[in-house]
Amino acid sequence: MSDDDNATTVRTVRSPFGIEVDRRESHLSSLPGKRYQDWFRSLDRAAQVFSGNSSDLEAHFKTFVGTPTFATELSDDFGDTAARLLHNYLAALGTLRDAQRAVHHRIWPARYSPDDPRDDPKDKRTIWETEIWAPKVAELFGDGPAKFLIGLRNYSLHYAIPVTDPSTSFASIQGSGGPMAMTNSVLLQCDELLKWDGWSRVARDYIEAQDGGVDVLHPIALYSTRVREFIMWFFGHVEESGRVAIDEYHAKHNEYVHWRNVEGTWGHFGMDGRIIQFRKVAEARLERLVVERLDFDGFFTGDRAVDRAKVITGATGEQHRRCGNDKKNRQAHSQLAALWRCGLRASMRSRALAA
């Protein structure tokens, strides 16, 4: 027996639905707005990583700060855990900044004074970065606490992991002889920090102004609050740079999702389940119509476009007269059609107000 007799022929059979899914997803991937979608996801991941590390660090510090626990009563691993969480927070701080820079370099790539013969080839700054980005960074992150934290990130990654020092102190709250108040704090010793020569002038001045140690929770809380403001500011600029492309992508992506919802309802139960599932299919189709943008009448141009009139006909049961005698189905379609008309009128009012 020859090898040819034992050969097995493998055939790949694809359903029309699978082919259509690939075609529509390929179309979505080719839209300019898809790039913005990918950028927003990248920025969101970096923001979530930063936020998560910030929450973890704050939660650990608050097991001591603000409690009646003395520093001497802390477990042996408090300092090790604090060092690990602080390192993670500082690394996430740098990752968030680098992710934002990567995006704005793609959107606004024009180099700053590229024709100047004195221009340093290593200087990767762009016009947008120097004229728009840098002033906002200076506004939010140009003071001592913020500069210290930015420098501490470089200290942590390139010099040494900061050593935290839990401290319990007492001070009179009404002058000499008055009642005493207890304060817990997590310090970074100034002497150790100043051994590194990489601090900026502003950050070094901030360290030297502290009394023996930097209460690290203060700059962390301040920086985390300002980061949220900066993220919203930056997201706004990115959105405005691609508003038309983003709106087109969102509209067509919503159309695709609801198309999958409609087709998936049939596919899950098969052709024999149409009577049982007819109401659910009608709901899915009408939901698709409510969210559909009026200026995107078809998903594709040409003879294969998704035609709104046909979808309405299908959703209201005109294509399946054999189900028309079911009184419950007719009532359901009537109710859903009324809901859809309300949604459509609301959408048209919103567009009129926006205009």
N, C-alpha and C positions, 0 to 999 in steps of 0.2 A: 504494500500500500504506500503510495507516494505521500510526500508532505502536503501536496496540493489537495489530496483527498481529505486530509484532517484539518485543513484550514477552515477557520470560522469567519464568516463575514458578519461584521457588526454594522448595523444601520442605525443612524441616529434620526429619530422622527421627532419633529417639533410641531407643536400645535399652532394653529393660527393665532391663538391668544398669546403664546410665548413669543412668536415672531413680532406681534404688534407691541408687546411690552418692550422688547429690545429696541424697536424702531423709535418708540416714544422716549425711552430713556436716553437713547443716543441723541435725539433732538434736544432734550433738556441739557445734556452735558455739553453740547456745542454752543449754547447760549452765552453771551457775554456775562449775564448775571450769575452764571454758575461759578465764575472765578470769585465774584464777591461773596457768594455763599460759602465757598471754601475758606476765604479769608476771615469771614465772620466766625466760622467754626474754629479756626486756628486761634483767633483772639479770645474767643469764649473759653476754649480749653485752658489757655494760659491764665486767664482771669480766674477760672475755677480752681486751678492748682494753687494760685497765690492766695485766694480766699480761704481754701481749705487749710493750707499751712498756717495762715494767720489765725484762724479759729483754733487750731490745735495748740499753737503756742500760747495764745491768750488763755485757753482753758487750763493749761498746765500751770502757768504763772499764778492764776487765780486760786489754785489749791493752796497757795501760800499768801499772796498779796491780798490784803483786805480781810484776812482771817486773824483770830487770836493766837494762831500757832507761832511759836518762837522758832527762829532759824535753827537753833540747836535741836529741835524736835523733828526736823525733816528727815525723811528716809535717805539712805546713802545714795540712791539712784536719782534723786531729784536733780542734782547738778548735771549728771550724764544725760538725762532725758531733756533737760533744758538746752544743753549744748546741741543735741541732735535736732531738736525742733527749731532752734534759732538758725542753725545752718540750713535746714530745709526752707525756712521762710526767706532767708537772704538769697538763696539760689533761685527760688521762685520769683523773687523781686526782679532779679536780672533777666530771667526767662521772659517775664511779662514785657519788660522794656524791649528786649530783642525781638519778640514777636511783633510788637507794634512797629518797630523800625523796619522790619522785613516787609510789612504790608505797605507802609507809606513810601518806601523806596520803589515798589512796583507800580504804585498808582501815580506818583509824582517823581519820575526818575531823573529829571533834568539836573545836571551837576551844577554846583555853585561855582560861578566864574570859571568855566572850563577852558576858556581861551586865554586866561591870564598866564603868561610865561612863568610867573612866580608861584603858580598853583602847585601845591604838593600832590603828587600822584597818589599818595597814600590817604589823602583827604577824601573820604567818600561822601561828604555831606552834599545834600541837594538844596536847591533853591527853596523848596517848600519847607525843608527841615530848618534852614537858617531863618526864614522869614515868618513862619507860622508856628512850627513845632517848638523851636528853642525858646521863644518868648513865653510860651505857656509853661514849659518846663521850669523856666526861671521863676515864674510867678508862683507855682505850687511847690516846687522842690528846691528853691534856691536859698533857703535859710539854714541855720545851723543844725537843727534836729534832722532835717531831711538829708542834708549833705553828709551828716555823720552816718546815717543809716546806709546811704549809697556807698560811702567809703568802707563801711563795715562789711558790706557784701564783698568787696574786693579783698579786704583784709582776711575774711573767712576763707575765700577760695584760693588766694595766692600766698598767704602768709601763715596764718594759724587759726584754728577754730577758737572763737572767743570762749573764755572761761567765765561762767556766771558765778556770782557771789551773793547768795541769799543773805539779807541783812535785816535785823530787827533793831529799831532805834526808838528812843523815848524823848519827847520834848514837851516843855510846858506850853499849854495852850492859852494861859492868861498871865504870862510874864513870870518873873522869878517867884518861886514859892507857890505857884498855882497848880492846878491839877495837871497830871501828865497824860499825854496821849501816846499810844503805841503805833508805830508805822512799820509795815513790812515792805521791802522792796527787793528787786533783783538787780544787782549792780554789775557793771563791767569796770574793772579797776583801771584808772587812767594811766598809771605807770606802765602797765602791760600794753595798753593800746598805743601809747606814744613811742614804744620801741620800734614801731613800723614807720618808715619814712614815706609812705605812699599817700598820706592824708592830704586832702586839699586844704588851702589856707582857712577856709570857712569852717571845715570840719575840725581841724586842729584847734582853732580858737574855741569852738564849742566844747571840746574835750577839756581843754585847759581851764575853762571857766567853771567846771564842775568841782564839787568838794570831795575829792578822793575817788569818786566813782560815778559812772554814768548810769542813771536809772533808766534801763533800756526799754521799759514798758512805755514810757512817755513818748519817745520818738517813734516807736512802733505804732502806737495808737494814732498819733498825728499823721504819719505817713499813710497808713491804711485808709484813713478817712479821705485824704487827698487823692489817693489812687482811684477811688470810686468816682470822684469828680472828673479826673483826667480821662478815665475810660469812657465816660459818657460824652465828654467833649470830643475825643478822638473818633468814637463811633459815629457821631454826628457828621464829622468832616468826611469820613469814608462813605457814608450813605449819600451825602449830597454829591459826591464826585461821580456816583453811578446810579443816580435815582431812576432814570428811565430803564436801564438794564436790570436793576434790582426788581422794579415793579413788574417788568415783563416776566422775569423768571418766577417770581412768586405767583403771578396769575396763572401761568402755564403749569407750574408745579401743582398748584391747587386743583387745576382741571385734571391733571394726570392722576392725582390721588383719588379724586372722586370717580373718575373713570374706572380705576382699579376696584373701587368699592362696589360699583355697579356690576362690573363683569365678574368680580369675585363672588358675589352673591349667587349668580347663576352657576358658576363653576363649582362651588362648594357642594351644592345639592343636585346638580345635574338637570337635564331637561325635564325629568319626571317630577321634579320638585317645584315647578313653576307656580302651580296653583297655591301651594303652601307658602312659598316665599314671595308671592307677588307683591304683598304689602311692603315687605322689606326692600325689595328692589325699587319700588316706587319711592320709598323714603330716601334711599341712597341717591336716586336720580334727581329728586327735587332738592336735596341738600347740595348736590353738585351744582345745580342751577343757581341757588341762592348765593353761593360764594363766587360764582364765575364772574369775572370782570366783563362789563358790557363792551369794552373796546377790544376784547379778544374773542370774537364770535366763533372762531374755529381754532382748534389746537394746531392744525396744519393748514397751509394754504393749498388750494387746488381741489381736485375731485375727491380727495380722501379726508377733507376737513370734517371735524366733528360738527354736525349741523344742529343748532339749537332747536329748530322746529321739529326735527326727527326725534330728538331726545324728549321733548315735551310730549310728542305723540306716544312714544314708548312709555313714558312715565304715567300717562293718564289712561293707558290700557287700550289705546286705539289699535295697536298692532296685534292684540290678542283678544279678538271679539268673543272667543269661546269662554273667556273669564268674565265677560260683561254682564252675565246674568246673576252673578254673585252679588247680592245686595250689600253685604258687608264690605266687599272690595270697592264698590262704587262709593260707599260712604267714606271709606278711608281715603280714596283718591280725591274726593271732593274736599275733605278737611285738609289734606296735605297741599292741594292746589291753592287753597285759601291762605295757608301759611306761607307758601312760596310767593304769592302775590304781595303779601305784606312785606316780606323780605325784599322783594324787587322794588316796591315803592320806597322803602327805607333807603335802599342803595341809590335810587335815582335822586332822592332828596339830598343825600350826602354829597353826591356828585355835583348837584346844583349849588349847594352851599359852598363847596370847595371852589367852584368856578367863580 
